[in-house]
Amino acid sequence: MKFSIEYDHMPHKDLRGNSRAHWAAKLKPKEALQVETKIKLREVGAMPMSKVRIKYIAYYCGKPIDSDNLIMGMKYAQDMLAIEGIIEDDNPTYVQGLATEYHQVKTRKEVKLIMEVTEIEEVHPSLDT
């Protein structure tokens, strides 16, 4: 099983890993990202998954956000996967891979970020002996 959520922006600068913003400055962008993610999860009809891989596909204009800062900026969106019951928790047991992919676009109107969530099929050892 797999689903994608598309955002028409990169994560807010105050949510990224290299932000020096005070915790209070992060509250509004955090809540906005969580509400947006909750709505989008319900729109795509995301169903519970056991273990997943998450890939962030960034279409950027100008200088790209470093991979680690992009992933950190999407932390609150990833948290919503657990809050909404898509995954049990967002720890490494359930989120077994994070990846980023970048594509440069010519205009800011083309900027977007796609969060692609793919369920990992569990491989069961053969019972043949």
Number of C-alpha atoms within 10 A of each C-alpha: 12 14 14 17 16 15 17 13 16 19 24 17 17 19 25 22 17 14 13 11 12 9 9 7 12 16 12 12 16 20 13 14 20 21 15 14 23 16 11 16 20 11 10 11 10 19 14 15 19 15 22 24 16 20 18 22 17 25 22 22 16 11 7 14 17 13 17 13 17 23 23 17 24 21 19 20 24 21 16 21 22 16 15 16 13 18 22 17 18 19 11 11 12 18 21 14 14 14 14 16 12 14 12 14 15 11 11 13 11 14 19 19 21 19 21 17 23 18 19 17 11 8 6 6 6 6 5 4 3
